[in-house]
Amino acid sequence: MKLAIEYSFRLRYQDNTHEVVIPAERLLDVPLDVETVRRLVEHDDALLAELFRDFLPEYRQMAKDPAYWSEELERDDERIKLVEVV
């Protein structure tokens, strides 16, 4: 059995859920909390691209000015969970 961590959330004004599966090996010896996983994803271009897909260019523009876009960048239902991958 191979395990991974699924990180997911909805941005405040969007209906769709953004999610990405992170190989468990990437999280060895890392505290498993939402904040830590969020930072890991934010610093990995491949994971960020998988998470936001077509919305990535808009997200990157918004992230450059988080004070202005603060409401749009709010994350609802943010969670991590252990999942099995095949």
Steps between C-alpha positions, in 0.01 A plus 500: 500500500635841400384807690483870425355816650213675323484875557179677402302822544262740330587863437243733654311602183537173308279193500761248387740325735872520430690187600838342457645165606848518650715185520549403863878490451494879453358536852734276696606663827266794432220591741170402341294812535322711241737797530812289441348319201379834356855641518644187337256530208552876463875445453469219244409612146386154389266451798369856466427441130314178581307672777379800298515363142352763261453749784875511578582819301219691674600360839861608453390854408278516808774358724734783396269746680344307790387817681282603205373148426468385863131406482538315169798305637319385815483121515187322623478134599880473493606149600752223466430129505689176456411320176604179328646532152528229236 
